[in-house]
Structure formats: C-alpha cells, structure tokens
C-alpha cells in the first residue's frame, strides 16, 4: 500500500521525515482535488513500473538461484537475451551521459532494484540507501570526480545484487551457517558481476560488486586483494557497509552503541578497513554525533491508540 501524508502541521522537517519513513508523497492542507488526483496518478505509474521490475527480478533471481555453478548462470543469461535487454534498457536510462548526480531521478531505478533485493532479506531493509548515504559522507571528504560520485552511488545501491542468486532459505536462516551455506553465501559478489556484466556497467561499479568483501589486509573474498589493490570506491562502500551493519539491529544481535563502533573501527583499521577511510569516518562521527545513527520508527501516541 502506498501512503500519502496529508497534514495541517507541515514543516520541512516533517516532510523529510515522512519521506524517509516510507511515505510516497506529502501534501499540505488545504489541498485541492486536482492536486490529489495528480499525486495518485503519479504514484500508481511508479508502482506499476516497480511491480514490473520486481516480477522481472524475481524471475531472474529464481533462475540464478537454481543454478549450481557460475558458468551455468552465465550460460543462462546469454540464453535469455530478452531479460538482458530489459535490464539494459533501464540501466541506460540510469547511466545516460550527462545525468546529473543531483537530479535524483536517475537513481530511481537503481533504488527499486535494491529495494527488491532487500525484500528478499528483511534484516537489511534500507541497507543499500544507508550504505549510499554513508558512502556519500565519505566521498564529500575526498576529491572525487562527478563520474566517480555517480559510480559510487550506483555501486552502493547494487553491491549486494548477487544475493538475488542466493537461495532465500539461506538468506532467512537465523542461526550460524554450515560450511556449505557459507560458501554459497560467499558466491554473491561473483553472481552479482554475472548479473550485471551483459549490461555493460562501468568498471568502477563492477569492481564494487565483485570486491566489496575484500579485506584491507588481503584476507577477504573472492580474490584476496590487499591494500590499494582494492579500488578506492570499493573500499568506501565496504567501509560504509560494515558501518551500517554495526549501527543496525541484526537477527543475532542489537545495534552497537556509538562508542563501541568507534572502538571496532579503530581495531579493524588496517585489518578490514583502509586506515585513511577509518580516520575520515571517525571525523564524520565526531562532527555528527548520534545524528549519524539511522532513525528508528517511533509510533506516535495517536497511532498506537
Ligand atoms: Fe555483500
């Protein structure tokens, strides 16, 4: 169900909060009927596009999820040119040259893709958006080009796309993984690359998808890349992703307090994370304090009554 907030007590902050908590739109009273109808039409058009994409992705995910080797996945994809064309068409809209990083619209499709993925895994709800947000905070401290910024955003949203190819039973599992399940789960970066290769995304985005689980000391996967051999944009996404894992509740533990997160980041600098990015992230935490933590949805009294 899509939700539109109608309020007589509007402010920029309540509008931003409403959208962040999932409202499709926000209207101030007094409103007129024409305005409501145009909002509803716009939301329905968007929903139709999203449903179409969701169906496509589920089909793709099912197909990949039942294949046993990377080669078979690749083979299946090349045998389904209609699927690849469909995806390509959407990506071309997203990646068209000159698309402004500030326009907001070009990321809509990527956002839908990542939301579809997150629907498969209830514990990562909003994960990709937050990884994008933290990556952006880091990027603001680095001298990145417009192209790098755009690739970083797309990569932050799509880094886990390969999870479409991992069996839902494994993703939903609450206890520890068996060795076999862990191996399957760890295939998601390679499956992700296979999914996007036919679309011709930029090398930066492909690297983020393939390498977001590499460790700075070379003990990560799938390639055991070390230090600067891991591309910078990928290091930004993997630092942001781990940070998000610490600030949110997981099936096996609650979110960590900020003080503990700072200790963890310091402990894993040079191990899992690029020490320079840790230093930048610590500066950001210092500047923003508790504001950096994701907002939790607190039902108001009128809603619980
Ligand atoms: Fe991942």
Boltz pocket constraint, residues with backbone or C-beta under 6 A from the ligand:
constraints:
  - pocket:
      binder: B
      contacts: [[A, 159], [A, 160], [A, 188], [A, 212], [A, 213]]
      max_distance: 6.0
